[in-house]
């Protein structure tokens, strides 16, 4: 059984919050999205993607013979991609909008995971933090394959460039994974306003504390704000009992 909590904050620099998250234990679905685009477009893209995935997954689970395998999230992501692209195509104020998206779905004793972009899902177990998802970024998919060292990548002008996002291309690439929840295991889902800013040792220390997960979510946001909070910050924690 999982208990879950989520929190989001604009950060220390931005006045608006383009992140969106979902914690819905009724269908075992958890989401984090980090929107992008001018004006309010990023906020709209992340909200639309989250609402679409919830709708599609909920409808699929409601079917007597619903597809509970990895395809359920892929199909939901594909529908979110179509809706965001369609909205941008028909509303000039939304042109160029898109969003990252990471999802976890609890089904049949397993945790199905999917991601597009650079919002991440981590596993925290036995005091160690492991990234489960793989970023779809220039740094990860191009820079590292070119052999650039990590210090160079941290300051490279392409370091923030995504290679894939919801709403950008009809040729969507969705990464999928699977976890088997174990007692005491924690899962952290977050936008890059957290994982790209807060120190990893601080994140591990917060998750390893005996505090309730609500306090842990708040602590993670404060850890990113303490480092300057240059971006919106979102964290969702799942804890297996």
C-alpha positions, -999 to +999 in steps of 0.1 A: +000+000+000+012+035-009+007+067+009+014+099-011+018+136-008+026+164-033+036+201-031+045+228-055+060+263-052+068+291-077+104+294-064+123+325-055+125+342-089+093+335-109+059+349-100+039+323-118+040+285-115+040+264-147+043+231-128+013+209-122+010+177-102-016+151-094-020+128-064-050+105-070-049+074-048-085+064-059-070+052-092-033+049-080-021+077-104+006+102-096+019+129-120+043+158-123+044+181-153+066+212-159+051+234-186+069+257-210+058+285-233+051+322-233+025+341-212+002+315-195+009+288-222+032+267-200+007+266-172-021+256-196+000+228-212+010+212-179-026+213-166-041+200-198-016+171-199-022+161-163-060+163-167-059+143-200-037+115-185-060+112-155-091+110-178-076+084-201-062+062-173-094+065-153-115+055-183-092+025-191-092+012-155-130+015-154-134-010-183-140-046-173-111-057-194-090-025-192-054-026-203-033-023-171+001-029-188+026-002-198+005+007-228-021+023-205+004+052-198+018+054-233-017+058-247-026+084-221+006+103-229-001+101-266-036+115-261-022+143-239+003+151-267-025+153-293-046+176-271-018+200-263-007+202-299-043+207-310-049+235-285-017+253-296-027+250-332-061+266-327-051+293-302-023+317-312-017+327-276-008+291-269+016+287-298+049+269-288+036+255-255+046+221-242+053+203-210+074+175-195+055+147-179+064+119-155+038+094-142+035+065-118+006+042-118+000+016-091-016-015-105-016-052-096+011-048-070+035-030-094+043+006-101+042+015-138+063+045-147+065+067-178+083+099-186+088+125-214+113+153-209+133+159-178+110+157-149+123+127-129+113+098-108+138+086-081+138+055-059+150+060-023+158+028-005+182+018+022+195+053+025+204+056-012+188+077-040+186+063-075+172+080-106+149+056-124+139+077-153+162+089-181+161+126-191+152+134-227+176+164-229+205+175-251+229+169-223+218+133-217+211+122-253+238+142-272+264+157-249+273+126-229+274+105-261+299+130-275+321+123-245+318+157-228+328+156-192+302+164-164+318+197-155+315+210-190+279+198-193+269+218-162+277+250-179+270+241-216+247+265-234+225+236-245+221+222-209+185+232-206+174+220-241+148+192-241+149+166-270+113+156-263+082+171-246+045+168-247+030+190-273+061+195-295+060+166-320+035+140-332+064+115-331+063+111-293+089+090-275+078+078-241+102+060-218+086+033-196+098+014-165+084-008-138+090-010-100+079-036-075+071-016-043+088-030-012+082-020+025+099+012+034+106+022-002+100+058-012+095+072-046+102+109-054+087+125-085+099+160-092+104+188-118+139+202-126+133+231-102+141+205-075+165+180-090+184+206-109+188+229-079+187+211-045+218+192-035+214+154-039+227+148-004+201+172+010+173+154-008+185+120+005+188+134+040+152+147+039+138+115+025+157+095+051+143+114+080+115+101+102+092+131+094+058+126+078+058+128+040+040+161+041+069+176+060+093+159+036+076+176+006+079+209+023+115+203+032+124+194-004+109+227-016+128+246+011+160+229+000+156+241-035+147+276-024+178+277-002+198+272-033+182+302-050+150+286-063+154+299-099+126+277-112+092+264-102+096+235-077+074+205-075+077+173-055+055+142-051+065+115-026+051+080-026+059+058+004+053+020+006+042+007+039 
